[in-house]
Amino acid sequence: MTEPADPSSPLTITARESTQGPVVAPVGAIDFDNAPHLRIALHEVLDRIPAPRVAVLDLSQVTFCDSSALNAMLLAHRQAQRTGTQLRLASPGGIVARMLELTGADQVFPVDRRPPLDAEPDSRVA
């Protein structure tokens, strides 16, 4: 099921499993007001025991992101490193890809230009 993270927010976040591992898929704009929802969703996926070997942040449906979104991604990357998980970014397009390039974050994260394979929705995260 997919629902807005916050009734006043244009952001929806789902978590699902794929053959690659857990996938967190935000839909909409990620900004200062709702980036904490992304941070929490990523934390919940990365905090699983046992930790996943790979987790994917599917950015294919993100329409806008600012430095708050980047901060949430970088915090998740740090958490993933502590548990031995590789956090991969999938399908960043447009403004998201540009932000990753301008900040050098595309050199920090493995970036897949295609969406995750075999992904099936299984839960609403935030």
C-alpha positions in Angstrom: 0.0 0.0 0.0 1.2 3.5 -0.8 0.3 6.5 1.3 1.7 10.0 1.8 4.4 10.1 4.4 2.7 13.1 5.9 -0.8 14.4 4.9 0.7 17.8 4.1 3.6 16.3 2.2 3.9 15.5 -1.5 6.2 12.6 -0.7 5.3 8.9 -0.6 7.8 6.2 0.4 7.4 2.5 -0.1 9.7 -0.4 0.8 9.8 -3.6 -1.2 12.0 -6.6 -1.8 13.8 -7.3 -5.1 16.3 -9.8 -6.2 18.9 -7.2 -5.4 17.7 -6.7 -1.8 15.4 -4.3 -0.1 14.3 -1.3 -2.2 13.2 2.1 -0.7 11.2 4.0 -3.3 10.3 7.6 -2.7 7.8 9.2 -5.0 7.5 13.0 -5.3 9.6 15.9 -4.0 12.1 15.5 -1.2 12.9 18.7 0.7 13.7 20.1 4.1 10.1 19.4 5.4 9.9 15.7 4.5 13.6 14.5 4.2 13.4 13.1 7.7 10.8 10.6 6.4 13.3 9.4 3.9 16.0 9.2 6.5 13.8 7.1 8.8 12.7 4.8 5.9 16.3 4.2 5.0 17.3 3.7 8.6 14.6 1.1 9.1 15.7 -0.9 6.0 19.4 -0.7 6.9 18.7 -1.6 10.6 17.4 -5.1 9.8 19.0 -8.1 11.4 20.7 -9.6 9.6 21.7 -6.6 7.6 21.1 -6.8 3.9 24.2 -7.1 1.7 22.7 -4.6 -0.8 20.0 -2.0 -0.3 18.6 0.1 -3.2 17.2 3.7 -3.1 15.0 3.9 -6.2 15.0 7.5 -7.3 13.1 7.1 -10.5 10.0 8.8 -9.2 11.7 11.7 -7.3 10.7 15.0 -8.9 12.8 17.3 -6.7 15.4 17.0 -4.0 17.5 19.5 -2.1 20.4 19.3 0.3 18.2 17.8 3.0 17.6 14.8 0.7 21.3 14.5 0.0 22.0 14.6 3.7 19.5 11.8 4.3 21.2 9.7 1.6 24.7 10.4 3.0 23.6 9.5 6.6 22.2 6.2 5.2 25.4 5.6 3.3 27.4 5.9 6.5 25.0 3.6 8.4 25.2 1.1 5.5 29.0 1.1 5.7 28.9 0.3 9.4 26.9 -2.8 8.8 28.7 -3.9 5.6 25.7 -3.1 3.4 26.2 -1.5 0.0 23.6 1.3 -0.6 23.0 1.7 -4.3 21.1 4.5 -6.0 18.8 3.5 -8.9 17.4 5.6 -11.8 18.2 9.1 -10.7 16.9 11.4 -13.4 16.8 15.0 -14.2 17.3 17.3 -11.2 18.3 14.4 -9.0 21.1 13.2 -11.3 22.3 16.8 -11.7 22.4 17.3 -7.9 24.4 14.0 -7.5 26.9 15.2 -10.2 27.3 18.7 -8.9 27.9 17.6 -5.3 30.1 14.6 -6.2 27.7 12.2 -4.5 27.7 10.2 -7.7 31.2 9.2 -6.8 30.2 8.2 -3.3 27.3 5.9 -4.2 27.2 3.1 -6.8 24.6 4.5 -9.2 22.5 2.2 -11.5 20.8 4.1 -14.3 18.0 1.5 -14.5 15.3 0.7 -11.9 15.8 -2.3 -9.6 14.8 -5.7 -11.0 11.9 -7.9 -9.8 10.6 -5.4 -7.3 7.3 -6.1 -5.7 5.7 -3.6 -3.2 5.3 -5.1 0.2 5.0 -2.3 2.7 4.5 1.4 3.3 7.4 2.7 5.2 6.6 6.3 5.8 
